[in-house]
Amino acid sequence: MAAASIVLLLVAVWLIEKREKVYNVHYAIFEDKQFENELILHSTKRAIKQDIILSADQRKAYELYGLMLFEEASPLLLKLWNTKSDTLALFSHGVCEMGLGHEKTGRQIFIKSELTRYQDKIRKFDKIVK
């Protein structure tokens, strides 16, 4: 399992280096360290004992999301929402949609009542870079 995570991480790093930015740069939140500091709300730290253990599906989806590989992460996050009612996955799926330029879909996700606890993060999408 650890080897698979390392391989996934290396492939993701390689993809990031080889691809152009595909996320929607019109939103300030996608610039510099803002995404990492403001929108990565999960933790995938290694520890002997973890308070919250992520499933393999969650780990993969959240790692791809954290690497801003939105196209790959989005369907995995949607699946987590549909199968486990994971509200963090739903929020992250909305961020992916916004990052991919699917603003209407992203905003439809963000207005769901299940995401009221994320409203301070959702408001970050009000800042548009010209």
N, C-alpha and C positions, 0 to 999 in steps of 0.2 A: 504494500500500500504506500509506504514512504517512497519507494522507488518510482512508483507511478506518479506521485505528486511532484517529485523532482523533475521527471521527464516532462510532465505537463507544464511546469514552470519554465523549463528551458525552451520548450517549443513556443510558449507564449512570448517569452523575451525575444526570441528570434523573429516571430511574426511582427512584433512591435517595431523592431529595428528595420525590417524589410518593407513594411507597409507605410503608406502615408497616413496622416491623421484622417480618420474617417468619421470622427465624431463632430457634432455640430459646434463649431467654434464661436457661434454668435452669442453663446451664453458664457458669461464671465466665470461661472463655476467650473468650466472645463479647462481653464487656464492654469498653468504652473502647478503649484501644490494645493490649490483650492479643492480640487476633486478629492485628493487623498485626505486632506484635513477635514473636509466638511461632509463628504458623501460616502466614505467607507465606514460603515457603522458596524461591521462584523469583525471578529477577531479569529485568526487562524493560527495563532501561536502554538508552538510545540511545547508541551509540558508533560511531566509524568502524570499529573492529575489535572484534569480540566473540569471546570464547573459546568460548562456547556460543551457537549460533544456534538460536532457537526457530522451529519451523515456524509457518505461519499458524494452523493448528488449535491448536497449543499456546499461542500468544500469545493467541488469543481466549479459550480455556478458562481460562487462568491470569489474564487480566485480569478476566473475570467473577467468578472465585473471589476475587480480591483485593478486589473491590468488594462482596463478600458477596452477590452475586446467585446464590445457591446453586441455585435452581430451574433457571436457565438454564445454569449451569456444570456441574452434575452429569452430564447426559447426554454432554456434550462430553468431560469427564474420563474417564468410563467408556469412551467410544470410544477415547480415547488409550491407555488400559490394554489394551483388547481388541486394538487394531491394532498398537501399538508396544511393549507390555509396559513402559510408562512407570510406574515405581513411585511417583514423585512424584504423577502423575495419580491413581493408585489411592489413595494417602494422602489427597489433596485431595478425591477423590470421597467417601471415608469422612467427612471433615469436613463436606462438604456435606450428606450424609445426616443426620448428627447435628444440624447446624444447622437442617435442615428438620423436625426432630422424629422422624425415622425411626431411632430409637435402635437397634432390633434390627438393622436393615440396616447401620447404621454400625459397630456392634460386630462384626458378622460380617466386615466388610471389615477392620477393625483387627486381627483375630486371624490374618489370612493370613500365612504364613511370609515372604512377600516384603517385609513391612513391619517386620521386626525392627529395622532401623536407625532407625525412627521411634518406637520405644517410649517414649522420653522425652517426645515431643510427644503421643502417644496418652494418656499418663497425665494430661495436663492435663484430660481429660474426667472425671476422678475428682472434681473440685471442682465441687460443685453449689451454686448460689445458692438460698437459700430465700426 
